[in-house]
Amino acid sequence: MKKITFTEPKENNNSDNILLDNIFDNPYLMPSEYKGDYTKNGGLTKFQPRKWTEKEIDWVFMLKEKGFNTKQIAECIDRDVTQVSIKIKRMSKKNGATYNVNHREDKYYTNELFLIEIKPKSVLDLFSGYPSFYEDKVDELYTNDENEKLNSYYSEKAEKLVHKLYYENCKFDLIDLDPFGSAYDCFDLAIKMSKKGLIITLGELGHKRFKRLDFVRRYYGIESIEDFTTDNLIKHIIKIGERNKKILTPVYVKEWRNISRVYFKIENLKIQIKELKKTT
């Protein structure tokens, strides 16, 4: 496959230098609205204390899963390294296990099962982080991460990349959309380019915790918290597939804390219709 060239990532073997030349150019900088309120400094620390929020903790462990070290995470969330280190250790001791370890293990195990199910040769890992789960597991792997210093195959905003790849008539056996948040803007073109399978992590379910419907009302037509379910999101995605003349069949549906991950097997709708005619 022809590679679409953007800014080439620099080779960097020092994990401490994966980030940051300029923190304002850092695509993993945590949104300011995720920060908690500042509290009075009792004189025990050099920095002004700040309350931890659930969104901030989720952001920390999202970065940790992507391979960021404590120093890099501290820069991304605008905290002292010591604060971050202590918080990670405390959360890691929760329930005697690593934070979200069950989620990660279940996710990777299901990834393996799905690879066996559809046997892909080519994979587009659109929000890959570093390293990609699919390293050394498929013949052709195309990774993408907006942070160009992670040395991924592409370094581009996911929405922009899928448009360019579709324009180049690229096809992949499997496309994995595993964002922090929603990848809705990539769904349509990802379905168009996927030949065998599509995996979507539904990060928009995190809005349900705060009883926010603005996003899902606009994109999914969901008007109530009761209707804000994984099943209804899946039904909507299946309809996007039908508009693209493709049948999306959920093979695995995994639900964890404020997030779901759906493994769709993809078949061409035209082929199904022809086969139906032959049998009748």
N, C-alpha and C positions, 0 to 999 in steps of 0.2 A: 504494500500500500504506500502511496506517495505521502510523505510527511509534509504537513502544512507547517511552515516555519514561522515561529514568532521569535521573541527574544530568547536566545539559547541560555539555559541555566548554567551557571559556573560549577565546575567540579569542586567539591568541598568535602574533605574527609574529616574536618573538625566540627563535631556536632555543636560545639559552643558558638560557632559562627554561622549556623544555618540562617538565623536571623541576626541582626538587623543592621542595615546601614543607616536607615532613617526610620524611626519608629512610626512616623506619619505615613510611610509607604507600606506599612505592615498590614497585609490583608487579614491577619488573624488578630488584630487589635480588637479587644472586647468593646462592644457598644457601651457608651457612657451610661445609658439608662439601666444597664444591668448592675451598676454599682450600688452598694448599700449606703446608708447614711453614715457620715463621719461622727465619731464620738470624742469626748474630751480625753486628752492625753493625761494619764495619771503620773507621768514622769518616769515610767518604767521602760519606755521605748523612745527611740529617736524619731519615729514617724508618727503621724496622726492616725489613730486606730479607725478602721472602717468596718462596719458590719458586713458579714458575708450574706449574699443572697443565693437562693437556689439556682437562679440563672447563671450566676458567677461560678458556682461550684460545677455546674454542668459544663460551662465553658472550659474550666480548668481540665476536666477529665476528657473532654473532646480533644484538647491539645495534647494531653498525655497519650491518648490512644494514637495520635498521629506521630508520635515519636519525639515530641518536644521535651527538652529537659527543664529542670526547675527554674533556671535563670531565664530561659526564653519565655516560659509561662508567666513569670513575674513581670516581664516587660510587656507582655500582651495584655495583662489585666491591670497594669499600673499599681503593682504592690511590691513591697520589699521581699527579697528572696527568702528571708527567714520566715516571714508570714506564710508564704506559699508552701514551703517545705513542711512546716508544722501542720498546716491544714491537710495536706496530702497524706501525711502519716496518720493523722487522727481519723480521716475518712477511710483509710486503708484498713484500720483496725475495726471498723464498724462491722458488727456481726462476725468478727473473726475472719474476715475475708477482704480481698481487695475490692475497692469501690467499683461496682458494675462488672465484677469479674464473671459472674454468671451470664450476664448479658453478652459479654465478649466471647466467652467460650461457646455459648449457644449459637451466636452469630457465625463464628468461624466453622463450627461443626455443620451448621445448615448450609453454609457456603459450599463446603465439601460435598454434601449430599446432592446439592443442585448441580454441581459440576459433573458428578456421576450421572445424574438424570439426563442432562442435555448434551454432554460431551462437546463443549465448545472448543474450537481451535483458536479463535480470535476474541479478545476481550478489550472493551474500552472501559477503563476504570476512571470515571469522570471526576470524582472527588477523592483521589487516591491517597493523599497524604504520603508518608514515607515510613517504612516501605509498603508497597502494595501487597495485599493478601495474595494476589494472583502471580506473584513472582515465582518463576520456575514451575508453574502449574499448567500453563497453556503455551501453545506454539508461538502465538503473536499477542503481545500485551502492549497496549497503548495507555499510558497513565497521564493524568492531568492534575496539576495543582496550581492554584493561582499564585502561590509563593514560588517564584522562579528559582529560588536557591535550594529547593528540595530535589533538584535534578530529575524531575519527571519528564516524560517524553514530550508533553505539551505543558506550557505555563500560561494559562489563559483563563479568563472568566468562563465558567462552564456554559452559560447561555450563549456567549459569543462563539465558543468553540463548536458547539453542536450545529450552529448555523453554517459555519465554514466547512465542517466535515460533510454535512448534508449537501452543500453546494458542490463539493468535490465528488459526490455520489459514493461516499464511503459506506461500507456495510460491516457489521460485526456480528458474530454469533451471539455474543452476550454483552450487554451494557449494564454496568452497575452504577446506580445513582445513590450515593451514601453521603448526603450533605449534612452540615450542621444547620438545621432549619428545613426549608422546603426546596425541592428541585422542580416545582410545578412547571416553571417556564421551559424546562428541558423535556417534559414528558412527550409532547407530540413528536418532535424530531427524533427522540430516542426510540420511540415505537417504530417510526418509519425506518430507522437504520438497523434495528435489531432483527436478526434472522431466526434465532432459536429461543432466546430468553432475555428477560429484563428484570432486574432487581431494583426495587425502590424502597428507600428508607423514608418513612413518613414522619419527618421531624415536626411537621405542623401540628401534630397531636400535643406538642408541648404547650400550645395556646390554650388547650382545654383546662389545664391546671389553673389558669388565671381567668377562666370563664370568658375568654375573648373569642368572638365570632367574626370579627371584621375580615380576617383573611379568608377563612373558609366560606363565609357568606359570598364574598366577591368571586372566589375561584371555583368553589364546589356547589354553591347554591344552598348551603346549609344554614338554617335559620334558628336552630335551637341547640342547646347543649345536649339534649337527649338524642338528637340526630347526628351529633358530632362523634361518629364512631369509625373504627377502622373499616368495618364492612361497607359503610356508605362511601368512604373515600375510595375503596377498591372498586365499587360499582361505577363510580364516576370515571376512574381510569380505564376500566373495561370499555366504557362507551367511547372514550378517546380512541381506543384500539379499533373499535367497530367503524369509526369514521375513517380510519386508515386501512379498512378492509383487512383487519387482522383480528384473530381470536386470542385474547389474553386469558389464560387459565391459571389461577393461583394454585401453585403446587405446595408451597409452604407459606404460612402466615405466622410470624413471630411477634408477640407483643411483650414489651418490657416497660420499664418506668418512663412514662411520658413519650413513648416512641414505639413505632411498629416498623417491621421490615417485611416486604412482600416479594415472593419469588414467583414471577410469572413465566409460564411456558408460552411461547408465541407460535401460532400457526397462521398460514395465509388463508384468509377467508375465501378467496376465489377457488383455491384448491379444494377446500371443503365442499363448496357448492358443486363443483364438477364431479367430485366423487359421489355426492348424494344423487346426482342425475344418473350416474352410471348404475347405481344400485336400484333405481326405481323404474 
